[in-house]
């Protein structure tokens, strides 16, 4: 998809469609009035018959009957104008992109109106529209025999105002790269588990690092044994596909090693539950249990392009959780890299286990700030549904910075408590801790078990179990993987 900003009048536009925002209560702007006059007041006529919806993302398709060079006029519902924000623009653009593809349009003009006085706000609007279109038209058809490729190739973003202070020069490269990084995450989550096993993720990491300033380290079984990583090794010992820990480093501030952050992802490429075997239906989507590692790869891909002035360590804690003659047993005790011992209460609580060694590794390397991302608990969907990602942490200042970044991106996170009184739920008489804490406060205890390995680092845990997939087409998220948190993590790192 190629983007261009143009200063043009409506009558001159010659794309398949002209797309104009439509607000509640028919709050017409200059552009809408102009096009209404050009098509013999048809908009007024349809509005009087209540045939136009202003609901966010709603599409009204009007054929121009040769009154304009473009064959179609599309009104995009934007809700209340006074409540408009960049996230709503992004969502509406995603819905628009899918509609244009369904109509087999290969080009469209999208009207951006404003007073021309604030180029920063204009740029943010351009970002939101462009990203919404790219993300909203995502599709995964790698294994389809008869593919139906997207038709939409050209987008002209039109400033119809006489004031040309908006300009027509704009660098779309960064927003395209960020969007492509999110779509990479979606692709990886969609991949079948017989393809995206531990070695498959390693190959993707190698591709991302190639011809970049990123540095790759792969810890195989021997290296992890040498480092004392019994916990991640225990999770993977039931599978013929060996576990791995993959580290990707970006040194953006070589003069200040302390200016650092680690982004750590749970990478269970398939989760059968181990000997505590899941029911069959619960296993159906467990190829998605590597979503945290997919997000780390997406973030590092974007960082290689954006080159922030920060040292970033991406860690993928990868294993396949399978039953077998050599599988980990309930009651086993394993020792993490940092020396802490864990009794296995349930082999299906494996995400916190692989992350424990990954966090220990980051702390050992002098990392001061850690974000881990995991499809950790089903309990988080009971607490928050699929609107908010659960957020936990040990440093309120770090958490507040993250939440400020999330407001900039429009992604929703909800902070839940980390209180030492909950720790009694997973303390253990045999080992230092157990890997489960019972039915009560399941998302909290799961997060806090991970936090036991954060050392003195500022730490955030994101439980993405209920937000990593969308159950249907919504805004810029087609049904399936969302890539949630990539934009917020990148915003935090850059700012």
Secondary structure, DSSP 8 states (H G I E B T S, - for coil): -EEEEEE--GGG--SSEEEEEE-GGG---HHHHHHHHHTTTHHHHHHHTT----STT-EEEEE-TTSSSSSEEEEEE---GGG--HHHHHHHHHHHHHHHHHTT-SEEEEE----S--HHHHHHHHHHHHHHHHHHT----TT-SS-------EEEEEE-SS--TT-S----HHHHHHHHHHHHHHHHHHS-TTTSSHHHHHHHHHHHHTTSS-EEEEE-HHHHHHTT-HHHHHHHTTSSS--EEEEEEEES-TT-TTSEEEEEEEEEEEE--TTS---HHHHTTGGGGGHHHHHHHHHHHHHHHH--SSEEEEEEEEEEE--STT---TT-EEE-TTS-EEE-S-TT--HHHHHHHHHHHHHHTT--EEEEEE---THHHHHHTTTSEEEEES-HHHHHHHHHHHHHHT--EEE----GGGGGGTB-SSSSEES---STTHHHHHHHHHHTT-TTSEEEEEE-TTTSEESS-BTTB-SEE--TTHHHHHHHHH-
